[in-house]
Amino acid sequence: MTYWKDKVALVTGASQGFGKVLAQQLIQHGCHVVLAARDEHKLSATASELDADGTHTYCVPTDVTNDDDVLRLLESVQQKYGRLDALFNIAGISSRGLVCETSIDEFLCSYDLNVLSAVRCVQAARPLLEASQGHIVNMGSLASKSASKFIGPYAASKFALAGINHQLRLELADVGIHVMLVCPGPIAREDAGTRYAQQASDLPDSAAKPGAGVKVKAIPPQDLAAMVLKGCEKRQTEIVIPSKARLLFAISQLSGAWGDWVLRRFTSS
């Protein structure tokens, strides 16, 4: 019997990418998984692929930037299962661009999807998670700790998410809710190197690369998902991959100039 058997987990951004891989591993561990994403057709296709007989999945089409949608999502979880053991805030958006050339609307979009969506879900899920003394996992990035050039509003929103996560960790400790921030480098994907081609067309070639050219190896999503689930079991506060990135973060805290120098050394031009 695994830790996750017969537990109930909610995964946002579950129809593709890392959210889909994480949902798959939860299902393999015997967990009941609520799949949430905006596109109903992609969500249904994902559920059919991961759980053909529908035993372990429940699809709730949801726009996590919409207050009413999020409230309906958690009401559906309450009605279907009467409990919730883990909330995985995976939905998000990344970008390429220069801060001085990025519109305020783009900043607001990034902030809403990368930060406020997690706040909405946490606020709605808190009663159920307090009852189960469950888990909140927020999907950050190495950009939650150290900005890179050419990533537009992404770092600003991921830094904000890290701040929210820290506050939640302190705020919810007394009621037994575990809060964890996951800060990975680039996650391996089929469209790596091409997904930002249009956004980065006027930027150096490195901007279109995974991690905006930071020299770190892409992380297999299956490996990261396993680390996340194990981190929940151990009630870790944070996961940073690769772990050597912590050295850069420490140097940056001591000296911004030194941190910038190290970052430039490990970023392709």
Buried (B, 14 or more C-beta within 10 A) or exposed (E): EEBBEEBBBBBBBBBBBBBBBBBBBBBBBBBBBBBBBBEEEBBBBBBEEBBEEEEBBBBBBBBBBBEEBBEBBBEBBBEEBEBBBBBBBBBBBBBBBEBEEBEEEBBEBBBBBBBBBBBBBBEBBBEBBBBBEBBBBBBBBBBBBBBBBBBBBBBBBBBBBBEBBBEBBEEBEEEEBBBBBBBBBBBBBEEBEEBBEEBBEEBBEBBBBBBBBBEBEBBEBBBBBBBBBEBBEEEBEBBBBEEEBEEBBEBBEEEEEEBBEBBEEBBEE
